[in-house]
Amino acid sequence: MADNIKVPTWLKNNVKDLTIVRETCTEMTICSSTGNDLLEVWYFGDFYDFGQYQLIVNSYEGPCLIIAKDPETKEEILIFDNAKHGYDNLFCVNHDNGKIETRPLKKLDIPPSKLVVLVGYDIEYESEKEFYKFNSDGKLDLINGGTMTWEELLIDGIDWFNMCYVNVDGEKVEISDAELA
């Protein structure tokens, strides 16, 4: 993986076909540990109809969660957790553990498909570094009580997430779009 391509740590072992769309956006294809990129989509949340498109969104019961499953090996791959991933979930929003620990998954009604994820890095962390709270170990204090290094923030502090699947006609169909900052 090229040094200049950012991939969130929770995805780094399950991606291929990495592309820098622009300096602040990385596109990648999700794959299992065996390299299979025809995956099922399982999710918690609501599948909301916006007219021209339908998206997986948070539900009243809790934040959305998207998992890919390899239909051959049954391997599960965490793609996106709107309780943990992104700037707001690191610094602004503390979720009720009761709601995030018990999120039953539903299978999205599509065949195993190629899944394409885009993540955005539009936050100017370096120019705002003085405003972050560092603990005595030099790590950042997170809203959930955890910590992370500055380098981890630069990789995992995404400010938006988008996911599509490629349908039988080869077209990308958007199924998730989250603003995270």
VMD Tcl script that builds the backbone (N, CA, C; Angstrom):
set m [mol new atoms 543]
animate dup $m
set s [atomselect $m all]
$s set {name element resname resid chain x y z} {
  {N N MET 1 A 0.857 -1.171 0.000}
  {CA C MET 1 A 0.000 0.000 0.000}
  {C C MET 1 A 0.904 1.235 0.000}
  {N N ALA 2 A 0.642 2.152 -0.890}
  {CA C ALA 2 A 1.450 3.369 -0.986}
  {C C ALA 2 A 1.300 4.210 0.281}
  {N N ASP 3 A 2.389 4.855 0.673}
  {CA C ASP 3 A 2.393 5.642 1.900}
  {C C ASP 3 A 1.438 6.822 1.858}
  {N N ASN 4 A 1.193 7.367 0.689}
  {CA C ASN 4 A 0.351 8.564 0.598}
  {C C ASN 4 A -1.143 8.247 0.517}
  {N N ILE 5 A -1.507 6.983 0.488}
  {CA C ILE 5 A -2.918 6.610 0.449}
  {C C ILE 5 A -3.375 6.296 1.870}
  {N N LYS 6 A -4.382 7.044 2.330}
  {CA C LYS 6 A -4.909 6.814 3.674}
  {C C LYS 6 A -6.040 5.800 3.624}
  {N N VAL 7 A -5.964 4.820 4.518}
  {CA C VAL 7 A -7.012 3.819 4.665}
  {C C VAL 7 A -7.264 3.668 6.158}
  {N N PRO 8 A -8.504 3.859 6.611}
  {CA C PRO 8 A -8.794 3.696 8.047}
  {C C PRO 8 A -8.311 2.344 8.559}
  {N N THR 9 A -7.834 2.349 9.806}
  {CA C THR 9 A -7.211 1.145 10.358}
  {C C THR 9 A -8.148 -0.049 10.390}
  {N N TRP 10 A -9.451 0.174 10.596}
  {CA C TRP 10 A -10.371 -0.963 10.679}
  {C C TRP 10 A -10.598 -1.611 9.315}
  {N N LEU 11 A -10.208 -0.945 8.226}
  {CA C LEU 11 A -10.382 -1.485 6.879}
  {C C LEU 11 A -9.091 -1.985 6.240}
  {N N LYS 12 A -7.940 -1.581 6.758}
  {CA C LYS 12 A -6.672 -1.739 6.044}
  {C C LYS 12 A -6.349 -3.172 5.612}
  {N N ASN 13 A -6.855 -4.182 6.320}
  {CA C ASN 13 A -6.563 -5.562 5.931}
  {C C ASN 13 A -7.595 -6.159 4.989}
  {N N ASN 14 A -8.579 -5.364 4.599}
  {CA C ASN 14 A -9.659 -5.890 3.762}
  {C C ASN 14 A -9.979 -4.976 2.587}
  {N N VAL 15 A -8.948 -4.422 1.975}
  {CA C VAL 15 A -9.177 -3.549 0.818}
  {C C VAL 15 A -8.221 -3.883 -0.311}
  {N N LYS 16 A -8.656 -3.539 -1.516}
  {CA C LYS 16 A -7.813 -3.628 -2.698}
  {C C LYS 16 A -8.283 -2.540 -3.667}
  {N N ASP 17 A -7.592 -2.403 -4.765}
  {CA C ASP 17 A -7.937 -1.392 -5.778}
  {C C ASP 17 A -8.032 0.003 -5.163}
  {N N LEU 18 A -7.002 0.393 -4.419}
  {CA C LEU 18 A -6.974 1.699 -3.777}
  {C C LEU 18 A -6.707 2.792 -4.800}
  {N N THR 19 A -7.465 3.883 -4.671}
  {CA C THR 19 A -7.316 5.016 -5.569}
  {C C THR 19 A -7.442 6.297 -4.773}
  {N N ILE 20 A -6.566 7.244 -5.056}
  {CA C ILE 20 A -6.738 8.574 -4.493}
  {C C ILE 20 A -7.632 9.341 -5.471}
  {N N VAL 21 A -8.867 9.616 -5.054}
  {CA C VAL 21 A -9.814 10.328 -5.909}
  {C C VAL 21 A -9.401 11.795 -6.002}
  {N N ARG 22 A -9.018 12.330 -4.888}
  {CA C ARG 22 A -8.390 13.648 -4.787}
  {C C ARG 22 A -7.557 13.608 -3.511}
  {N N GLU 23 A -6.803 14.624 -3.227}
  {CA C GLU 23 A -5.884 14.609 -2.092}
  {C C GLU 23 A -6.559 14.217 -0.782}
  {N N THR 24 A -7.835 14.537 -0.629}
  {CA C THR 24 A -8.527 14.284 0.633}
  {C C THR 24 A -9.572 13.172 0.549}
  {N N CYS 25 A -9.479 12.299 -0.444}
  {CA C CYS 25 A -10.473 11.230 -0.599}
  {C C CYS 25 A -9.820 9.966 -1.141}
  {N N THR 26 A -10.085 8.854 -0.453}
  {CA C THR 26 A -9.583 7.556 -0.887}
  {C C THR 26 A -10.760 6.660 -1.261}
  {N N GLU 27 A -10.636 5.982 -2.406}
  {CA C GLU 27 A -11.635 5.000 -2.831}
  {C C GLU 27 A -10.987 3.628 -2.770}
  {N N MET 28 A -11.768 2.634 -2.335}
  {CA C MET 28 A -11.236 1.283 -2.189}
  {C C MET 28 A -12.344 0.258 -2.390}
  {N N THR 29 A -11.946 -0.941 -2.789}
  {CA C THR 29 A -12.856 -2.073 -2.893}
  {C C THR 29 A -12.637 -2.951 -1.671}
  {N N ILE 30 A -13.723 -3.371 -1.053}
  {CA C ILE 30 A -13.654 -4.240 0.123}
  {C C ILE 30 A -13.474 -5.685 -0.340}
  {N N CYS 31 A -12.616 -6.417 0.363}
  {CA C CYS 31 A -12.424 -7.834 0.045}
  {C C CYS 31 A -12.189 -8.614 1.330}
  {N N SER 32 A -12.445 -9.904 1.258}
  {CA C SER 32 A -12.190 -10.767 2.415}
  {C C SER 32 A -10.699 -11.084 2.482}
  {N N SER 33 A -10.293 -11.795 3.527}
  {CA C SER 33 A -8.873 -12.148 3.677}
  {C C SER 33 A -8.413 -13.099 2.577}
  {N N THR 34 A -9.352 -13.773 1.908}
  {CA C THR 34 A -8.988 -14.646 0.785}
  {C C THR 34 A -8.961 -13.896 -0.537}
  {N N GLY 35 A -9.316 -12.599 -0.523}
  {CA C GLY 35 A -9.328 -11.791 -1.744}
  {C C GLY 35 A -10.676 -11.724 -2.435}
  {N N ASN 36 A -11.671 -12.433 -1.905}
  {CA C ASN 36 A -12.994 -12.410 -2.517}
  {C C ASN 36 A -13.604 -11.018 -2.374}
  {N N ASP 37 A -14.052 -10.446 -3.490}
  {CA C ASP 37 A -14.690 -9.130 -3.429}
  {C C ASP 37 A -16.174 -9.174 -3.804}
  {N N LEU 38 A -16.755 -10.368 -3.848}
  {CA C LEU 38 A -18.199 -10.497 -4.021}
  {C C LEU 38 A -18.778 -10.845 -2.652}
  {N N LEU 39 A -19.288 -9.823 -1.976}
  {CA C LEU 39 A -19.654 -9.935 -0.575}
  {C C LEU 39 A -21.113 -9.588 -0.337}
  {N N GLU 40 A -21.665 -10.168 0.719}
  {CA C GLU 40 A -23.010 -9.817 1.180}
  {C C GLU 40 A -22.902 -8.582 2.072}
  {N N VAL 41 A -23.973 -7.808 2.135}
  {CA C VAL 41 A -24.030 -6.647 3.024}
  {C C VAL 41 A -25.036 -6.944 4.121}
  {N N TRP 42 A -24.590 -6.823 5.358}
  {CA C TRP 42 A -25.429 -6.967 6.538}
  {C C TRP 42 A -25.375 -5.648 7.286}
  {N N TYR 43 A -26.498 -5.230 7.844}
  {CA C TYR 43 A -26.521 -3.912 8.469}
  {C C TYR 43 A -27.493 -3.839 9.633}
  {N N PHE 44 A -27.231 -2.878 10.501}
  {CA C PHE 44 A -28.185 -2.463 11.515}
  {C C PHE 44 A -28.508 -1.022 11.188}
  {N N GLY 45 A -29.770 -0.691 11.276}
  {CA C GLY 45 A -30.233 0.657 10.976}
  {C C GLY 45 A -31.499 0.566 10.153}
  {N N ASP 46 A -31.849 1.663 9.559}
  {CA C ASP 46 A -33.003 1.698 8.676}
  {C C ASP 46 A -32.515 1.807 7.239}
  {N N PHE 47 A -33.231 1.169 6.331}
  {CA C PHE 47 A -32.949 1.310 4.904}
  {C C PHE 47 A -33.988 2.302 4.405}
  {N N TYR 48 A -33.592 3.559 4.335}
  {CA C TYR 48 A -34.519 4.658 4.103}
  {C C TYR 48 A -34.618 4.994 2.621}
  {N N ASP 49 A -35.833 5.166 2.157}
  {CA C ASP 49 A -36.095 5.496 0.757}
  {C C ASP 49 A -36.141 7.006 0.579}
  {N N PHE 50 A -35.159 7.545 -0.146}
  {CA C PHE 50 A -35.094 8.978 -0.427}
  {C C PHE 50 A -35.644 9.305 -1.810}
  {N N GLY 51 A -36.400 8.405 -2.405}
  {CA C GLY 51 A -36.950 8.638 -3.741}
  {C C GLY 51 A -36.076 7.998 -4.805}
  {N N GLN 52 A -35.056 8.716 -5.268}
  {CA C GLN 52 A -34.179 8.191 -6.321}
  {C C GLN 52 A -33.183 7.163 -5.785}
  {N N TYR 53 A -32.966 7.138 -4.490}
  {CA C TYR 53 A -32.011 6.197 -3.921}
  {C C TYR 53 A -32.426 5.816 -2.511}
  {N N GLN 54 A -31.881 4.703 -2.037}
  {CA C GLN 54 A -32.148 4.206 -0.696}
  {C C GLN 54 A -30.805 4.083 0.031}
  {N N LEU 55 A -30.791 4.508 1.296}
  {CA C LEU 55 A -29.546 4.485 2.059}
  {C C LEU 55 A -29.741 3.821 3.414}
  {N N ILE 56 A -28.699 3.162 3.893}
  {CA C ILE 56 A -28.662 2.661 5.256}
  {C C ILE 56 A -28.374 3.863 6.151}
  {N N VAL 57 A -29.275 4.107 7.121}
  {CA C VAL 57 A -29.139 5.262 8.014}
  {C C VAL 57 A -29.321 4.808 9.457}
  {N N ASN 58 A -28.993 5.697 10.388}
  {CA C ASN 58 A -29.222 5.412 11.800}
  {C C ASN 58 A -30.704 5.139 12.031}
  {N N SER 59 A -31.007 4.347 13.040}
  {CA C SER 59 A -32.394 4.118 13.421}
  {C C SER 59 A -32.619 4.718 14.802}
  {N N TYR 60 A -33.860 4.739 15.224}
  {CA C TYR 60 A -34.186 5.241 16.553}
  {C C TYR 60 A -33.497 4.382 17.625}
  {N N GLU 61 A -33.312 3.102 17.335}
  {CA C GLU 61 A -32.709 2.181 18.299}
  {C C GLU 61 A -31.197 2.344 18.422}
  {N N GLY 62 A -30.557 3.023 17.485}
  {CA C GLY 62 A -29.116 3.205 17.575}
  {C C GLY 62 A -28.476 3.545 16.248}
  {N N PRO 63 A -27.168 3.824 16.285}
  {CA C PRO 63 A -26.442 4.195 15.073}
  {C C PRO 63 A -26.239 3.005 14.138}
  {N N CYS 64 A -26.166 3.302 12.850}
  {CA C CYS 64 A -26.042 2.231 11.856}
  {C C CYS 64 A -24.695 1.523 11.965}
  {N N LEU 65 A -24.700 0.296 11.526}
  {CA C LEU 65 A -23.534 -0.579 11.519}
  {C C LEU 65 A -23.597 -1.369 10.218}
  {N N ILE 66 A -22.481 -1.426 9.484}
  {CA C ILE 66 A -22.452 -2.152 8.211}
  {C C ILE 66 A -21.311 -3.163 8.248}
  {N N ILE 67 A -21.663 -4.405 7.959}
  {CA C ILE 67 A -20.729 -5.525 7.940}
  {C C ILE 67 A -20.809 -6.184 6.561}
  {N N ALA 68 A -19.688 -6.608 6.031}
  {CA C ALA 68 A -19.685 -7.443 4.824}
  {C C ALA 68 A -19.399 -8.869 5.257}
  {N N LYS 69 A -20.034 -9.812 4.584}
  {CA C LYS 69 A -19.768 -11.225 4.848}
  {C C LYS 69 A -19.363 -11.903 3.548}
  {N N ASP 70 A -18.302 -12.681 3.640}
  {CA C ASP 70 A -17.885 -13.499 2.508}
  {C C ASP 70 A -18.817 -14.713 2.487}
  {N N PRO 71 A -19.615 -14.881 1.437}
  {CA C PRO 71 A -20.569 -16.000 1.417}
  {C C PRO 71 A -19.890 -17.367 1.369}
  {N N GLU 72 A -18.631 -17.417 0.962}
  {CA C GLU 72 A -17.919 -18.690 0.876}
  {C C GLU 72 A -17.319 -19.097 2.215}
  {N N THR 73 A -16.664 -18.161 2.904}
  {CA C THR 73 A -15.948 -18.489 4.145}
  {C C THR 73 A -16.698 -18.056 5.398}
  {N N LYS 74 A -17.734 -17.231 5.246}
  {CA C LYS 74 A -18.519 -16.657 6.351}
  {C C LYS 74 A -17.729 -15.618 7.153}
  {N N GLU 75 A -16.555 -15.218 6.652}
  {CA C GLU 75 A -15.771 -14.166 7.309}
  {C C GLU 75 A -16.590 -12.877 7.342}
  {N N GLU 76 A -16.557 -12.207 8.495}
  {CA C GLU 76 A -17.244 -10.921 8.651}
  {C C GLU 76 A -16.221 -9.790 8.651}
  {N N ILE 77 A -16.537 -8.723 7.942}
  {CA C ILE 77 A -15.648 -7.574 7.810}
  {C C ILE 77 A -16.403 -6.335 8.248}
  {N N LEU 78 A -15.903 -5.666 9.272}
  {CA C LEU 78 A -16.501 -4.415 9.707}
  {C C LEU 78 A -16.194 -3.349 8.665}
  {N N ILE 79 A -17.240 -2.775 8.079}
  {CA C ILE 79 A -17.047 -1.733 7.073}
  {C C ILE 79 A -17.246 -0.349 7.685}
  {N N PHE 80 A -18.322 -0.196 8.461}
  {CA C PHE 80 A -18.595 1.126 9.032}
  {C C PHE 80 A -19.465 0.988 10.273}
  {N N ASP 81 A -19.067 1.689 11.323}
  {CA C ASP 81 A -19.830 1.729 12.569}
  {C C ASP 81 A -20.054 3.189 12.927}
  {N N ASN 82 A -21.274 3.654 12.780}
  {CA C ASN 82 A -21.568 5.058 13.044}
  {C C ASN 82 A -21.683 5.358 14.541}
  {N N ALA 83 A -21.238 4.435 15.374}
  {CA C ALA 83 A -21.091 4.697 16.802}
  {C C ALA 83 A -19.625 4.939 17.152}
  {N N LYS 84 A -18.719 4.571 16.255}
  {CA C LYS 84 A -17.290 4.625 16.573}
  {C C LYS 84 A -16.446 5.377 15.548}
  {N N HIS 85 A -16.819 5.342 14.296}
  {CA C HIS 85 A -15.951 5.850 13.240}
  {C C HIS 85 A -16.224 7.304 12.905}
  {N N GLY 86 A -15.158 8.029 12.645}
  {CA C GLY 86 A -15.257 9.411 12.204}
  {C C GLY 86 A -15.101 10.422 13.328}
  {N N TYR 87 A -14.860 11.648 12.938}
  {CA C TYR 87 A -14.558 12.742 13.856}
  {C C TYR 87 A -15.604 12.908 14.955}
  {N N ASP 88 A -16.882 13.012 14.597}
  {CA C ASP 88 A -17.913 13.246 15.613}
  {C C ASP 88 A -17.928 12.150 16.667}
  {N N ASN 89 A -17.738 10.907 16.262}
  {CA C ASN 89 A -17.760 9.795 17.209}
  {C C ASN 89 A -16.492 9.718 18.051}
  {N N LEU 90 A -15.441 10.386 17.629}
  {CA C LEU 90 A -14.216 10.443 18.423}
  {C C LEU 90 A -14.258 11.573 19.447}
  {N N PHE 91 A -14.897 12.698 19.087}
  {CA C PHE 91 A -14.801 13.891 19.926}
  {C C PHE 91 A -16.120 14.525 20.358}
  {N N CYS 92 A -17.223 14.223 19.698}
  {CA C CYS 92 A -18.454 14.981 19.945}
  {C C CYS 92 A -19.632 14.171 20.473}
  {N N VAL 93 A -19.820 12.951 20.006}
  {CA C VAL 93 A -21.020 12.175 20.316}
  {C C VAL 93 A -20.628 10.923 21.089}
  {N N ASN 94 A -21.165 10.789 22.301}
  {CA C ASN 94 A -20.920 9.602 23.107}
  {C C ASN 94 A -22.198 8.766 23.096}
  {N N HIS 95 A -22.149 7.594 22.500}
  {CA C HIS 95 A -23.333 6.748 22.333}
  {C C HIS 95 A -23.603 5.896 23.565}
  {N N ASP 96 A -24.859 5.591 23.779}
  {CA C ASP 96 A -25.304 4.714 24.857}
  {C C ASP 96 A -24.808 3.300 24.566}
  {N N ASN 97 A -23.933 2.765 25.440}
  {CA C ASN 97 A -23.379 1.425 25.226}
  {C C ASN 97 A -24.460 0.370 25.079}
  {N N GLY 98 A -25.566 0.513 25.781}
  {CA C GLY 98 A -26.661 -0.442 25.653}
  {C C GLY 98 A -27.221 -0.500 24.245}
  {N N LYS 99 A -27.232 0.635 23.572}
  {CA C LYS 99 A -27.754 0.678 22.203}
  {C C LYS 99 A -26.742 0.188 21.175}
  {N N ILE 100 A -25.455 0.303 21.459}
  {CA C ILE 100 A -24.485 -0.099 20.441}
  {C C ILE 100 A -23.992 -1.532 20.608}
  {N N GLU 101 A -24.207 -2.116 21.767}
  {CA C GLU 101 A -23.763 -3.491 21.982}
  {C C GLU 101 A -24.744 -4.515 21.420}
  {N N THR 102 A -25.998 -4.137 21.286}
  {CA C THR 102 A -27.018 -5.082 20.815}
  {C C THR 102 A -27.705 -4.533 19.571}
  {N N ARG 103 A -27.015 -4.621 18.452}
  {CA C ARG 103 A -27.571 -4.165 17.180}
  {C C ARG 103 A -27.706 -5.366 16.245}
  {N N PRO 104 A -28.909 -5.968 16.191}
  {CA C PRO 104 A -29.096 -7.131 15.325}
  {C C PRO 104 A -28.979 -6.741 13.847}
  {N N LEU 105 A -28.278 -7.565 13.092}
  {CA C LEU 105 A -28.030 -7.287 11.682}
  {C C LEU 105 A -29.096 -7.899 10.780}
  {N N LYS 106 A -29.389 -7.197 9.681}
  {CA C LYS 106 A -30.278 -7.697 8.630}
  {C C LYS 106 A -29.467 -7.759 7.344}
  {N N LYS 107 A -29.785 -8.731 6.506}
  {CA C LYS 107 A -29.102 -8.846 5.215}
  {C C LYS 107 A -29.771 -7.903 4.223}
  {N N LEU 108 A -28.954 -7.099 3.530}
  {CA C LEU 108 A -29.470 -6.238 2.470}
  {C C LEU 108 A -29.862 -7.127 1.299}
  {N N ASP 109 A -31.005 -6.864 0.720}
  {CA C ASP 109 A -31.556 -7.711 -0.327}
  {C C ASP 109 A -30.910 -7.420 -1.686}
  {N N ILE 110 A -29.620 -7.774 -1.772}
  {CA C ILE 110 A -28.884 -7.719 -3.031}
  {C C ILE 110 A -28.029 -8.983 -3.096}
  {N N PRO 111 A -27.651 -9.421 -4.299}
  {CA C PRO 111 A -26.764 -10.587 -4.383}
  {C C PRO 111 A -25.367 -10.207 -3.900}
  {N N PRO 112 A -24.505 -11.190 -3.609}
  {CA C PRO 112 A -23.122 -10.847 -3.269}
  {C C PRO 112 A -22.552 -9.928 -4.354}
  {N N SER 113 A -21.975 -8.829 -3.928}
  {CA C SER 113 A -21.576 -7.772 -4.858}
  {C C SER 113 A -20.226 -7.192 -4.496}
  {N N LYS 114 A -19.631 -6.530 -5.473}
  {CA C LYS 114 A -18.422 -5.742 -5.241}
  {C C LYS 114 A -18.847 -4.492 -4.474}
  {N N LEU 115 A -18.146 -4.199 -3.369}
  {CA C LEU 115 A -18.470 -3.067 -2.511}
  {C C LEU 115 A -17.354 -2.032 -2.605}
  {N N VAL 116 A -17.734 -0.805 -2.933}
  {CA C VAL 116 A -16.776 0.283 -3.102}
  {C C VAL 116 A -17.023 1.313 -2.007}
  {N N VAL 117 A -15.964 1.650 -1.273}
  {CA C VAL 117 A -16.044 2.607 -0.172}
  {C C VAL 117 A -15.188 3.826 -0.500}
  {N N LEU 118 A -15.718 4.986 -0.181}
  {CA C LEU 118 A -14.952 6.228 -0.247}
  {C C LEU 118 A -14.925 6.828 1.143}
  {N N VAL 119 A -13.756 7.322 1.569}
  {CA C VAL 119 A -13.634 8.009 2.849}
  {C C VAL 119 A -13.003 9.367 2.599}
  {N N GLY 120 A -13.486 10.358 3.351}
  {CA C GLY 120 A -13.009 11.715 3.169}
  {C C GLY 120 A -12.180 12.200 4.343}
  {N N TYR 121 A -11.152 12.954 3.996}
  {CA C TYR 121 A -10.211 13.520 4.964}
  {C C TYR 121 A -10.117 15.030 4.749}
  {N N ASP 122 A -11.205 15.737 4.951}
  {CA C ASP 122 A -11.219 17.162 4.673}
  {C C ASP 122 A -10.947 18.036 5.894}
  {N N ILE 123 A -10.719 17.444 7.062}
  {CA C ILE 123 A -10.456 18.229 8.269}
  {C C ILE 123 A -8.981 18.637 8.287}
  {N N GLU 124 A -8.728 19.875 8.576}
  {CA C GLU 124 A -7.366 20.432 8.617}
  {C C GLU 124 A -6.746 20.199 9.996}
  {N N TYR 125 A -6.465 18.956 10.334}
  {CA C TYR 125 A -5.969 18.614 11.667}
  {C C TYR 125 A -4.690 19.365 12.035}
  {N N GLU 126 A -3.727 19.395 11.137}
  {CA C GLU 126 A -2.435 20.010 11.468}
  {C C GLU 126 A -2.587 21.479 11.841}
  {N N SER 127 A -3.436 22.208 11.137}
  {CA C SER 127 A -3.591 23.638 11.427}
  {C C SER 127 A -4.411 23.876 12.698}
  {N N GLU 128 A -5.080 22.832 13.198}
  {CA C GLU 128 A -5.916 22.964 14.398}
  {C C GLU 128 A -5.353 22.180 15.592}
  {N N LYS 129 A -4.145 21.670 15.469}
  {CA C LYS 129 A -3.578 20.771 16.479}
  {C C LYS 129 A -3.582 21.383 17.880}
  {N N GLU 130 A -3.376 22.679 17.983}
  {CA C GLU 130 A -3.315 23.348 19.287}
  {C C GLU 130 A -4.635 23.273 20.054}
  {N N PHE 131 A -5.739 22.991 19.377}
  {CA C PHE 131 A -7.053 22.962 20.023}
  {C C PHE 131 A -7.417 21.589 20.595}
  {N N TYR 132 A -6.594 20.574 20.325}
  {CA C TYR 132 A -6.879 19.225 20.808}
  {C C TYR 132 A -6.276 19.006 22.182}
  {N N LYS 133 A -6.968 18.179 22.965}
  {CA C LYS 133 A -6.517 17.884 24.327}
  {C C LYS 133 A -5.692 16.600 24.316}
  {N N PHE 134 A -4.436 16.726 24.743}
  {CA C PHE 134 A -3.544 15.584 24.845}
  {C C PHE 134 A -3.359 15.242 26.323}
  {N N ASN 135 A -3.305 13.943 26.628}
  {CA C ASN 135 A -3.072 13.539 28.021}
  {C C ASN 135 A -1.573 13.478 28.315}
  {N N SER 136 A -1.219 13.048 29.517}
  {CA C SER 136 A 0.192 13.024 29.938}
  {C C SER 136 A 1.031 12.028 29.133}
  {N N ASP 137 A 0.379 11.068 28.450}
  {CA C ASP 137 A 1.089 10.114 27.597}
  {C C ASP 137 A 1.264 10.631 26.170}
  {N N GLY 138 A 0.769 11.856 25.917}
  {CA C GLY 138 A 0.875 12.430 24.579}
  {C C GLY 138 A -0.198 11.943 23.623}
  {N N LYS 139 A -1.225 11.268 24.146}
  {CA C LYS 139 A -2.315 10.775 23.308}
  {C C LYS 139 A -3.518 11.702 23.440}
  {N N LEU 140 A -4.384 11.640 22.457}
  {CA C LEU 140 A -5.611 12.421 22.461}
  {C C LEU 140 A -6.666 11.736 23.319}
  {N N ASP 141 A -7.363 12.515 24.122}
  {CA C ASP 141 A -8.483 11.990 24.895}
  {C C ASP 141 A -9.734 12.004 24.025}
  {N N LEU 142 A -10.427 10.862 23.973}
  {CA C LEU 142 A -11.638 10.728 23.168}
  {C C LEU 142 A -12.870 10.852 24.050}
  {N N ILE 143 A -13.997 11.174 23.456}
  {CA C ILE 143 A -15.229 11.391 24.217}
  {C C ILE 143 A -15.701 10.127 24.929}
  {N N ASN 144 A -15.362 8.955 24.391}
  {CA C ASN 144 A -15.811 7.699 25.012}
  {C C ASN 144 A -14.882 7.233 26.132}
  {N N GLY 145 A -13.885 8.052 26.476}
  {CA C GLY 145 A -12.946 7.689 27.538}
  {C C GLY 145 A -11.676 7.037 27.022}
  {N N GLY 146 A -11.640 6.676 25.756}
  {CA C GLY 146 A -10.443 6.071 25.173}
  {C C GLY 146 A -9.420 7.117 24.769}
  {N N THR 147 A -8.342 6.649 24.188}
  {CA C THR 147 A -7.293 7.532 23.693}
  {C C THR 147 A -6.827 7.046 22.327}
  {N N MET 148 A -6.149 7.916 21.604}
  {CA C MET 148 A -5.509 7.536 20.346}
  {C C MET 148 A -4.333 8.471 20.094}
  {N N THR 149 A -3.405 8.011 19.310}
  {CA C THR 149 A -2.257 8.842 18.972}
  {C C THR 149 A -2.662 9.851 17.887}
  {N N TRP 150 A -1.840 10.855 17.725}
  {CA C TRP 150 A -2.077 11.852 16.676}
  {C C TRP 150 A -2.054 11.182 15.306}
  {N N GLU 151 A -1.129 10.259 15.100}
  {CA C GLU 151 A -1.021 9.556 13.819}
  {C C GLU 151 A -2.282 8.736 13.534}
  {N N GLU 152 A -2.846 8.100 14.568}
  {CA C GLU 152 A -4.096 7.351 14.382}
  {C C GLU 152 A -5.236 8.287 14.001}
  {N N LEU 153 A -5.280 9.476 14.608}
  {CA C LEU 153 A -6.323 10.449 14.261}
  {C C LEU 153 A -6.238 10.839 12.791}
  {N N LEU 154 A -5.038 11.045 12.285}
  {CA C LEU 154 A -4.880 11.450 10.892}
  {C C LEU 154 A -5.385 10.382 9.920}
  {N N ILE 155 A -5.421 9.124 10.354}
  {CA C ILE 155 A -5.916 8.020 9.520}
  {C C ILE 155 A -7.396 7.728 9.788}
  {N N ASP 156 A -7.800 7.678 11.056}
  {CA C ASP 156 A -9.162 7.263 11.414}
  {C C ASP 156 A -10.137 8.417 11.629}
  {N N GLY 157 A -9.661 9.644 11.646}
  {CA C GLY 157 A -10.539 10.795 11.879}
  {C C GLY 157 A -11.205 11.275 10.616}
  {N N ILE 158 A -11.838 10.363 9.913}
  {CA C ILE 158 A -12.511 10.721 8.656}
  {C C ILE 158 A -13.691 11.648 8.945}
  {N N ASP 159 A -14.039 12.448 7.956}
  {CA C ASP 159 A -15.188 13.329 8.165}
  {C C ASP 159 A -16.368 12.974 7.276}
  {N N TRP 160 A -16.213 12.010 6.396}
  {CA C TRP 160 A -17.366 11.463 5.681}
  {C C TRP 160 A -17.055 10.061 5.171}
  {N N PHE 161 A -18.137 9.310 4.962}
  {CA C PHE 161 A -18.051 7.908 4.540}
  {C C PHE 161 A -19.140 7.677 3.497}
  {N N ASN 162 A -18.790 6.972 2.428}
  {CA C ASN 162 A -19.755 6.654 1.380}
  {C C ASN 162 A -19.505 5.224 0.917}
  {N N MET 163 A -20.588 4.504 0.624}
  {CA C MET 163 A -20.447 3.124 0.159}
  {C C MET 163 A -21.444 2.845 -0.952}
  {N N CYS 164 A -20.974 2.124 -1.969}
  {CA C CYS 164 A -21.800 1.697 -3.101}
  {C C CYS 164 A -21.592 0.199 -3.311}
  {N N TYR 165 A -22.553 -0.410 -3.988}
  {CA C TYR 165 A -22.300 -1.746 -4.501}
  {C C TYR 165 A -22.392 -1.658 -6.015}
  {N N VAL 166 A -21.735 -2.581 -6.697}
  {CA C VAL 166 A -21.769 -2.607 -8.155}
  {C C VAL 166 A -22.827 -3.618 -8.569}
  {N N ASN 167 A -23.863 -3.133 -9.272}
  {CA C ASN 167 A -24.981 -4.023 -9.641}
  {C C ASN 167 A -24.628 -4.868 -10.865}
  {N N VAL 168 A -25.559 -5.710 -11.307}
  {CA C VAL 168 A -25.307 -6.641 -12.409}
  {C C VAL 168 A -25.016 -5.921 -13.726}
  {N N ASP 169 A -25.422 -4.656 -13.845}
  {CA C ASP 169 A -25.139 -3.861 -15.046}
  {C C ASP 169 A -23.810 -3.119 -14.946}
  {N N GLY 170 A -23.073 -3.337 -13.843}
  {CA C GLY 170 A -21.792 -2.672 -13.659}
  {C C GLY 170 A -21.902 -1.250 -13.150}
  {N N GLU 171 A -23.090 -0.846 -12.710}
  {CA C GLU 171 A -23.297 0.513 -12.205}
  {C C GLU 171 A -23.126 0.537 -10.689}
  {N N LYS 172 A -22.551 1.626 -10.184}
  {CA C LYS 172 A -22.432 1.810 -8.749}
  {C C LYS 172 A -23.752 2.327 -8.202}
  {N N VAL 173 A -24.245 1.646 -7.166}
  {CA C VAL 173 A -25.499 2.023 -6.515}
  {C C VAL 173 A -25.162 2.414 -5.077}
  {N N GLU 174 A -25.401 3.660 -4.738}
  {CA C GLU 174 A -25.072 4.159 -3.410}
  {C C GLU 174 A -26.004 3.555 -2.360}
  {N N ILE 175 A -25.412 3.075 -1.236}
  {CA C ILE 175 A -26.236 2.520 -0.147}
  {C C ILE 175 A -25.902 3.105 1.210}
  {N N SER 176 A -24.864 3.925 1.298}
  {CA C SER 176 A -24.561 4.590 2.559}
  {C C SER 176 A -23.831 5.886 2.283}
  {N N ASP 177 A -24.195 6.920 3.038}
  {CA C ASP 177 A -23.542 8.214 2.904}
  {C C ASP 177 A -23.655 8.907 4.251}
  {N N ALA 178 A -22.541 9.051 4.956}
  {CA C ALA 178 A -22.582 9.606 6.304}
  {C C ALA 178 A -21.628 10.783 6.434}
  {N N GLU 179 A -22.141 11.872 6.947}
  {CA C GLU 179 A -21.342 13.055 7.296}
  {C C GLU 179 A -20.894 12.858 8.727}
  {N N LEU 180 A -19.603 12.912 8.979}
  {CA C LEU 180 A -19.073 12.532 10.297}
  {C C LEU 180 A -18.358 13.659 11.026}
  {N N ALA 181 A -18.503 14.884 10.547}
  {CA C ALA 181 A -17.879 16.024 11.228}
  {C C ALA 181 A -18.765 17.253 11.094}
}
mol reanalyze $m
mol bondsrecalc $m
mol representation Tube
mol addrep $m
